Every structure is written in structure tokens, then in C-alpha cells.
Amino acid sequence: NGAFHSWAEYRDRENGAAAACPASIETDKLLLVPHVDEGNYWNTFTGIVNCSSTPLPLTFIAAGNEVTVNEHTPPEGGYHDRFIRLMDESLLQGGWGIFEGNATSLAGAEIFYRVDKLHQAAALRLSGKTACTFYFPHIDITGFWWTGISLINPGNESATVKLTAFDTNGYTIPDTGTCAGTTTFSLPGQTRRVDLVENFFDKPLNPKAAWIRVESNQPLTGLEIFGSRAGFQEDLSTGLEAVSEPSVFMVFPWATDGENGKWCGLALLNPDKTNPADDITVSILTADGTTVGLAALHLAPLQKHVVLVRDIFGGTVPPGGTYLKVLSDVPLVGFELNGDDNHQWLMGLNGM
């Protein structure tokens, strides 16, 4: 009779790669798979479950090609394997696909990871949701980091898409003679565009860009992946789903920061163009739900705040604190990053 928030963590026992994915809280008839890479360097796995009490047919569609996964997927059964076992690699070159059932009862996730020396991985919760406005809350192209984004137009009509970049203070990145902050382009129906974020712009993206708003005249979906550049201990990467529904309440499952060689950071974004978030409360709780620390924050319209968990509470995580709750008077976008001091692994989760 209560509300639960859950997530799963993946760790490779051999090379230390790590990824995290929130649990599904809704079921869909269609599940959009925003990233499929079965090339020389990546493997992509998926897990799809029939959450109904009756069998249903399950199909996978990619680049106009349809395969039957199971004509009679049993209750609580599904598909758990690599995409390459569903269809030939040549048919997966579009880089995305759709799982389809005949009832609103599908839930699923995907995980993709490097198979070479780089210990990189990311996991995403799958859904059928699309939106005409959504947000990529983390953009970093400075020095150590690269950021890539993927936009998918699953419909039949071509979309006119506008990307607007903002700095952490909420100011629109201006278009100048040498740098860009906005771009508009067409995305044909049934296609995906994926690239480093700076390559979406006609001129170099200003390195002050901290987040991006996506606006489209057709519903889209998307994801972002960010990691460390070659030569900078390139074992870091993680992925986040694009966020279309800001929330006044979020839960973040990690709070270990500054202990046992681990760090944990929290980012909060106020995507509202006019209303400040004057009343934001960050609570840290023990495993049994006891609050052991409180902090107040303020975010101006379009402002983003990034902070280590320890610094929210004066430089030290309160004893026993294991997870965070955020309550705000204005809907926010938030995500959390969890990594190690030796830069060997990184996991990210949007607020749940």
C-alpha cells in the first residue's frame, strides 16, 4: 500500500564495467529501443517481460524488418539476450528498434557495453513514451569529457527539431561568429540521428553548455551518453534517458561519497522558463527511512546545480545516510552520478 522506487546495477566481474537502470513503473504495448550497437566494439543486450496474466505475441521491428520473438510469450516470460540473436547485424544498422506486443503489458531494459579494453557500459529503461519537449540534463565537452546524444523520430512524419543549449546559470548560450548555442534541423520519420553533441551544431558548441532543451513539432525520444576521452583514463561512460516529465518529488538511491574510494554527485535542473524553485529540500535517509540530514536549495529559472553529496551537507555525508529525497515547489529534472576515485567505473540514474 506504499510507493516503491527500485533500480538494478550491473557490474562486470572481470573488467569492472558498471551500469545502472531504474525499474519500470509502467507497462506499454510498444517499447522503443533507442540504442542498438552490435558492431566490432559493442554488445547490446535486452530484457523484455510480459507482465500480463495471459500469453501474447512479441515482435521486434528494426529498419522496416520484423521478426517474431515469441508467438506465445508466457506470463512473466519474455526475451533476454543479445539483439544479434534476433536479426542479422546488417538489419540493425539503423541503431534502434521497437518491441511490440498486442496488449499494454510490456516492460524492459537494455544494456550495452564495450568488448575491447575499454570498460564502458550503460543501461536504459525502455518505454513507449515520446514527447515534443524534453531535456538532456548533462552536457560536458570540456577537457576530460565527451557527450553524445541520440534523437529518434518513430513516427512517419518528418520533424523540425530545435536544440537550445544553456549554461549552469540558466542563460541561453549565444550564437556568435565562433560558437553556437542553438540549432534547428529536420529529422525524417522512422529515423535516428546520433552523434557527439557538438556535431549537431553548425559551429563549435560553446564549452559553457551544461544542458540542452529539445523542442520538436513531432513526438520524439532520445538518450545521452557521456564518458571520458581517449588519453584521460578512458574507462568512464554512462547513459541517461532524455527527460520529458519534470517532477516535484524525486528519489536518488546513492549517497556514499568520500568513503571507500567512491564519490557521488547530484545534479538538479529547473527547466521552467519563468518560475524560480524557491523551496527545494534535499533529505538524506538511512536504510530504514530515518532522516539524518536536511538541506535547502534554490534554483532560478533554467538554472542547473551540480554538487557532490557530501558538500550538500557541509562536507561530510551524515552517518548512516544511504539515499536522497528531493522535494521542490517547482517541477525539476535531476540525475545522480556514482563513481570511483580511480576513474574505473561510472553509473548514472535519473531521479526516480
Sequence and secondary structure as in RCSB ss.txt:
>XXXX:A:sequence
NGAFHSWAEYRDRENGAAAACPASIETDKLLLVPHVDEGNYWNTFTGIVNCSSTPLPLTFIAAGNEVTVNEHTPP
EGGYHDRFIRLMDESLLQGGWGIFEGNATSLAGAEIFYRVDKLHQAAALRLSGKTACTFYFPHIDITGFWWTGIS
LINPGNESATVKLTAFDTNGYTIPDTGTCAGTTTFSLPGQTRRVDLVENFFDKPLNPKAAWIRVESNQPLTGLEI
FGSRAGFQEDLSTGLEAVSEPSVFMVFPWATDGENGKWCGLALLNPDKTNPADDITVSILTADGTTVGLAALHLA
PLQKHVVLVRDIFGGTVPPGGTYLKVLSDVPLVGFELNGDDNHQWLMGLNGM
>XXXX:A:secstr
      EEEEE TTT  EEEEE   S BSEEEE     SSSEEEEEEEEE SSS EEEEEEETTEEEEEEEEE T
T EEEEEGGGTS GGGGTT  EEEE SSS EEEEEEEEE SS   EEEEEEB   EEEEEE     STTEEEEEE
EEE SSS EEEEEEEE TTS B    SS BSEEEEEE TTEEEEEEGGGGSSS B TT  EEEEEEEEEEEEEEE
EEE TTS    EEEEE B   EEEEEE     SBTTEEEEEEEE   SS  EEEEEEEEE TTS EEEEEEEEE 
TT EEEEEHHHHTTTS  TT  EEEEEEEEEEEEEEEEEETTSS EEEEE  
